[in-house]
Amino acid sequence: MSGFVTFVSGGPGDPELLTLKAASRLRAADVVLYDDLASGAILDLARKGATLVSVGKRAGRPSARQEHVNRLLVEYAATGAAVVRLKSGDAGVFGRLEEEIETLRAAGIGYEIVPGVTAASAAAAISGIPLTRRHTARRVQFITGADVNGELPADLNWSALADPHAVTVVYMGKRTFPELAARLIAVGMPADTPALLAESVGHADQRLLRTTIGRLGEQLAHESVTATAVILFGALVSRF
């Protein structure tokens, strides 16, 4: 097959945070399969006449099934098209990248991955804080707050999550954070441990909430889940 797929990491949604390679691949693409969170102004970089196909997946909303996305990648590439699979954040961080790569390999289609700004880095930067701190935050760990059924994963490493020298970033965890916070407090993490809720980072409806794991758990227990967010907690700068 002469078609080729480029996985482009769209970052948090601000076109100025794209890499030069990402912008170049978008301008050259014949077809762009894009996620909801990687649409908007970023799609303006696609060349006039390119085919733009929404394949976004959002919790609680009608979404494209992964099998459908996989099939579209193969079908478009089989025509010889230059295909861009535009993902939000960094394509390799909780973006189901492996499943799409395996599909392309099985079909004999070439691909490349263009890295980008993940939500954790974007949230910390826009809040004016570092993700690590010398002598204090020696480790950063990314976890998902939802398993395949949308529940809190049963195999989390609680001692690692409660490590006072770590910063933890929770992706897709707004709905399950009340349970997560309660479990963390039960294993010894102080309820006043700093936490940051970063919602719709880089978008007009952006929301940053600086709080603690205890208060955030209580708040999210009574709040409906709408906008996408990441949650940071642990050895964060306390005066941010």
C-alpha positions in Angstrom: 0.0 0.0 0.0 1.2 3.5 -0.8 -0.9 5.2 1.9 0.7 6.4 5.1 -0.7 7.4 8.5 0.8 10.1 10.8 -0.4 10.2 14.3 -0.3 13.9 15.2 -0.5 14.9 18.8 -2.7 18.0 19.0 -1.8 19.1 22.5 -4.4 20.7 24.7 -6.1 22.5 21.8 -4.0 25.6 21.3 -2.5 25.6 17.8 0.5 27.5 19.0 1.5 24.5 21.1 1.8 22.2 18.1 5.2 21.1 17.0 6.4 22.3 13.6 6.3 18.7 12.4 2.7 18.4 13.5 1.7 21.6 11.6 3.5 20.4 8.5 1.8 17.0 8.5 -1.6 18.6 8.9 -1.0 20.9 5.9 0.1 18.0 3.7 -2.7 15.6 4.7 -5.3 14.3 2.3 -7.5 13.0 5.2 -7.6 14.0 8.8 -9.4 11.8 11.3 -9.7 14.0 14.4 -10.8 13.7 18.0 -13.3 16.2 19.5 -10.7 17.7 21.8 -8.2 18.1 18.9 -10.6 20.0 16.6 -11.4 23.7 16.6 -8.6 26.1 15.5 -6.2 23.2 14.9 -8.2 22.0 12.0 -7.7 25.4 10.3 -4.2 24.2 9.5 -5.5 21.4 7.3 -5.2 22.2 3.6 -8.2 23.3 1.7 -9.9 20.3 0.2 -8.7 17.8 2.7 -11.3 15.3 4.0 -12.0 16.0 7.7 -13.7 13.1 9.6 -14.7 13.4 13.3 -14.0 10.2 15.2 -14.1 11.6 18.7 -14.9 9.6 21.8 -16.4 11.4 24.8 -17.8 9.8 28.0 -21.5 9.8 28.2 -22.0 11.0 24.6 -22.5 9.2 21.2 -19.0 8.2 20.1 -17.2 6.5 17.3 -16.3 2.9 18.3 -12.7 2.1 18.2 -13.2 -0.7 15.7 -14.8 1.9 13.4 -11.8 4.2 13.8 -9.4 1.4 13.0 -11.3 0.5 9.9 -11.4 4.1 8.6 -7.6 4.3 9.0 -7.0 1.3 6.9 -9.7 2.2 4.3 -8.4 5.7 3.7 -4.7 4.6 3.7 -5.5 1.9 1.2 -6.5 4.6 -1.4 -2.9 5.9 -1.2 -3.9 8.9 0.8 -1.7 10.8 3.3 -3.7 10.3 6.5 -3.4 12.2 9.7 -4.9 10.7 12.9 -5.2 13.8 15.0 -5.3 13.0 18.7 -5.6 15.4 21.7 -2.7 15.9 24.1 0.1 13.5 23.4 -1.0 10.6 21.2 0.9 8.1 23.4 -0.7 9.0 26.7 -4.0 7.3 27.3 -4.9 7.8 23.6 -5.5 4.2 22.6 -2.6 4.5 20.2 -1.5 0.9 20.5 -4.8 -0.4 19.1 -4.6 1.7 16.1 -0.9 1.0 15.5 -1.6 -2.8 15.7 -4.3 -2.4 13.1 -2.0 -0.6 10.7 0.8 -3.2 11.2 -1.6 -6.0 10.5 -2.6 -4.3 7.2 0.9 -3.5 6.2 0.5 0.3 6.4 3.3 2.5 7.4 3.0 5.1 10.1 4.9 7.7 12.2 4.1 9.3 15.5 4.5 13.0 16.2 4.7 13.7 19.9 3.1 16.7 21.6 2.1 18.4 24.8 0.2 16.1 27.1 -2.6 17.4 29.4 -0.4 17.1 32.5 2.3 19.4 31.2 -0.2 21.8 29.8 -2.2 22.0 33.1 1.0 22.6 35.2 2.3 25.2 32.8 -0.9 27.2 32.6 -1.1 27.1 36.4 2.4 28.5 36.7 3.8 25.5 38.6 6.4 22.8 37.9 5.6 19.1 37.7 8.7 18.2 39.7 10.5 20.0 42.6 14.0 19.4 43.7 14.2 17.3 46.9 10.4 17.3 47.1 8.6 16.0 44.0 11.1 13.3 42.8 8.7 11.4 40.7 5.7 12.1 38.4 3.2 9.3 37.7 0.3 9.3 35.2 -2.7 7.1 35.9 -6.1 6.6 34.4 -9.1 7.1 36.8 -11.3 4.8 34.8 -11.1 1.2 33.6 -12.9 -0.2 30.6 -16.2 -0.1 32.5 -15.7 3.5 33.7 -15.0 2.5 37.2 -11.9 3.1 39.4 -9.3 0.6 38.4 -9.1 -2.2 40.9 -5.3 -2.8 40.6 -4.0 0.6 41.5 -0.7 0.8 43.6 -2.0 2.7 46.6 1.4 3.0 48.3 2.8 4.6 45.2 -0.1 6.9 44.8 0.2 8.1 48.5 4.0 8.6 48.1 4.6 12.1 49.7 7.5 12.7 47.2 5.4 12.0 44.1 3.1 14.1 41.9 0.2 12.1 40.5 -1.8 13.1 37.4 -5.2 11.4 37.0 -6.6 11.3 33.5 -10.3 10.6 33.0 -10.9 10.6 36.7 -13.5 13.2 37.6 -16.2 10.8 38.2 -14.2 8.3 40.2 -12.1 10.9 42.2 -14.3 10.9 45.3 -13.6 7.2 45.7 -9.9 7.6 44.8 -9.5 10.4 47.4 -11.3 8.4 50.1 -9.0 5.5 49.5 -5.9 7.7 49.5 -6.9 9.2 52.8 -7.6 5.8 54.2 -4.0 4.6 53.4 -2.5 7.6 55.1 -2.3 10.5 52.6 -3.3 13.7 54.4 -6.7 15.2 53.4 -5.0 18.6 53.0 -2.6 17.3 50.3 -2.6 19.9 47.5 -4.7 19.1 44.4 -5.4 20.9 41.1 -8.4 20.3 38.9 -7.6 21.5 35.4 -10.6 21.4 33.1 -10.8 22.2 29.4 -7.2 23.4 29.5 -6.4 25.9 26.7 -10.0 26.4 25.7 -12.4 29.4 26.3 -14.2 27.6 29.1 -11.0 26.6 30.9 -11.3 26.1 34.7 -8.5 25.7 37.2 -9.4 24.8 40.8 -6.7 24.9 43.4 -7.7 22.8 46.4 -6.9 19.7 48.4 -7.7 16.0 47.8 -10.3 16.0 50.6 -12.2 19.1 49.4 -12.0 18.0 45.7 -13.3 14.6 46.5 -16.3 16.1 48.3 -17.0 18.6 45.6 -16.8 16.2 42.7 -19.2 13.8 44.5 -21.9 16.4 43.9 -20.9 17.7 40.5 -21.9 16.3 37.1 -19.2 15.3 34.8 -19.2 17.3 31.6 -15.9 18.9 30.5 -12.8 16.8 30.2 -10.2 17.4 33.0 -7.0 16.1 34.6 -6.4 16.1 38.3 -3.0 16.7 39.8 -2.2 15.9 43.5 0.7 15.3 45.8 3.9 17.2 46.2 2.7 20.2 44.3 3.8 23.7 45.1 1.6 24.6 48.0 1.4 28.4 47.1 0.1 28.2 43.6 
